[in-house]
Amino acid sequence: MVELMLEFAGSAMKQDDVVKVLAQREAVNAVTYEEYQRAKKALAGKKAAAG
């Protein structure tokens, strides 16, 4: 994500650039959310097994 922002930091962003940034952000958010859900389920499974 940082690389993407640095790519456009030194210049004016065009409409296509904004679309590219938004698409990348959506992809990062989707992956992060999926990982969060996986970790949440794993923790719930450990708690159920322990208790």
Stockholm file with secondary structure:
# STOCKHOLM 1.0

chainA/1-51         MVELMLEFAGSAMKQDDVVKVLAQREAVNAVTYEEYQRAKKALAGKKAAAG
#=GR chainA/1-51 SS CHHHHHHHHTSCCCHHHHHHHHHHHHHHHHHHHHHHHHHHHHHHHHHHHHC
#=GC SS_cons        CHHHHHHHHTSCCCHHHHHHHHHHHHHHHHHHHHHHHHHHHHHHHHHHHHC
//
